[in-house]
């Protein structure tokens, strides 16, 4: 059942991106944070420590 919700969400995102109506530039602070973390090694199978806000 969760796959249906995920698929519907992805279809909605695809349509939104395709229309170009809700697309803008990244906030400068977010773009800088992404660039600052560009070359950090990431262990995708590692455990997450601490609290996570989604």
Secondary structure, DSSP 8 states (H G I E B T S, - for coil): -HHHHHHHHHHHHHHHHHHTTT-----HHHHHHHHHTTT----TTS---S----
